Amino acid sequence: MRRLLPLLLLAPALTGCLTPEPAPKLYVLDPVVPTAASLTRVSLAVAPAQVPEYLDRPELIVRTGPNEVKAVDGERWAERLPLTLARGVADNLTRALGRPVPLTPADRPGAAPDYELFLTVTRLDIDPAGRSVSLEGTWSLFDTDARKELQAAVFSQRESFSGTGLTGAVTALNRAVAAVSQGTLSALQSLPPKR
């Protein structure tokens, strides 16, 4: 019996290790900008966004208090956040312009676009307690041939959400990214085609 006692005590621990963890929820952004009027035909691509290092991880990061954030287990981005944000803007611009706006360089190897849009996110706060998402940063539009910045702007978007869980927060971030995308459209309207 003494020899069986350690095995009996170990059995619950072993079965706990064998129980699979639930699959994490994976999040992406969907385009929400409506189709716009026909714009000048330009070749445009969106570069992966620059984000603070603490945000560049698979888990969603939420604000838990002043100067405090937390990674949420089981709630993840489907791809790296810099790509998620850039793809969100590119998808919104694709819908608004009525033609593909790829990411650079992976989506379009060998073909340099006439113009490239760069996003720098300085703050992305998901605040479950305040039921809000804040997205702040800058966007810059570059002429790839002249290697020159043509236009730049600061953005600051705050969106509210309801409900529990982070699905509402991701939907609010979707709206914030759509607003940033909409803000770039006036700059794009003034671009002349190069080819």
N, C-alpha and C positions, 0 to 999 in steps of 0.2 A: 504493500500500500504506500509506503514511503517513497518508492520509486515512481509511482503513478501520480503522486501529489504535484510535483513540478510540471508534469505534462498536462494535468487538469487545469492548473493555473495558467499555463501558456496557451491553451486552446482558445479562449476568448480573444486573446491578443492576435493570434494567427488568423482567426476568421475575420477580424476587423481589418487586417492587412489585405485580405483577399477580396473584400467588398470593393467593387469599382466605384470611383468617384463619379458624380454626375457630370455629364458633358457640359463644358462652359457655354454660356450664351455668347454668340459672336455678333458684332455690330458692324454695319457699313452705313454710309450716307447715300441717300437717294436724291436725284435731281428734283427740284421743286420750282425752278424758275420757268415761267411760261415762255412759249415761243415768242420772239420779238419780231419786229419788222425786219425786212431784209437789210442786211448791213453790207458794207463794202467787203468784197471777197479778199480775205487775208489769210496767210498761213500762220497759225498760232499754236503754241503748245504751252503746257503748264508744268513747271518744275516741281519736284517734291518740296513740300513746305519745310521750312526750318522751324523747329519747335524746341522749347527748353528740354534739356536732357531728362529731367524728372518725368516728363510726359511721354518720352519716346520708349515706351514699354508696352507689352501686350495688354496688360490689365487697364481698365478704366481707372482714372485717378479722380478722387472726389475730395472736395474741401471739407474738412471736419472742424475747422476753427481758425482763428487768426494764426497765420504762419504754420498751419498744419494741414497736411494732405494725407490720403491713405489710398493704397491700391486695393481694389475690390476683387476678392477671389471669385472666380466663376463668371466674371463679366469682362469680356475681352473684345478688342478690335479684331476684325477678321484679317487685317494686314497692318503693317506699321502705320502709326498715326500720321507721319509726314505724307505717306502715300494716300491714306484715307482722306485727309483734308484736300490734297491736290486733286485727287480723283473727284471729290465732291464738287470742287470749283469747275474742273474740266467737264464733268457731266452736265452741270448747270449751264455752262457756256455752250456746250454742244446742243442742248435743247433750245437755248435762246437764239443761237446763230443758225440753227438748222443744218449744221454740218459738223463733222467730227473735230473735236479739239482734244488731241492726245496728250498724254504725259510725256515728258522728255527724260532721258533719251530712249528708254526701253520700249515704249510703244511705237516708236518711229525710227528704227535704226537706219543710218545712212542718209536720211533726209533732214536737213536742218530747217526749222521753220523760219519764216521771216521775222516773227516776233515771239518773245517768250515772256510769260508771266511768272513772277516769283512772289511767293508768300512767305512772310516772316511772322510767326505767331509768337507774341510775347506773353500772352496769358490765355489759358483755357481753364476756366473754373466751372466745375460741375458742383453745385451746392444743393445737395438733397434736402437739407433743413430749410433753406430759403426757396426751394423749388425754382431754381434759376440756373441758367448757363450763361457765362460771359466769355466772349471771344474777342481778343484784342491783338492788334499787330499792324503790319503794313503790307501793301502790295506794290510791286514795281513792274512796269512794262518796259522791256528792253528790245531794241532793234538788234537782231543777232548779227547782221552784216556790219553795221557801224560800231557794234559793241558799246552801245550808248543807251543810258536810261532815258526814255522818252517822257514817262509820267510816273508819278508815285503818289500814294495816298495812305493816310492812317485810317484804320477802321476800328470801331468799338461797337460790338453788338451784344445786347443782353436780351435773352429770351426766357420767358417763364414756362413752366410745365406743371402738369397736375398728375395725380396718381402716385402709386408707390413703385418702387423698382427704378431701374435706370433706362427703361425703354422710352419713357417720356423725356428724359434728359437728352437722349440721342436724337429724338425727334426735334427738340428745341435747338440742338446744335445744328441739325439739318437746316432749320430756318435761318440760323445765324450765318452759316456758310452760303446759303442762297442769297442773303442780303449782301454779303461781301462780293459774290459773283455779280449781282445786279449792279453794284458800285463800279465794277470794272467795265461794264458795257459802254458807258459814255466815252471812255478813253478809247475803246476799240472802234467806236463809230467814226472817230477822226483819223484812223489809220489808212493810208493809201496802200493799194495792192502793189506788190513789187514785181510780180511776174505776169 
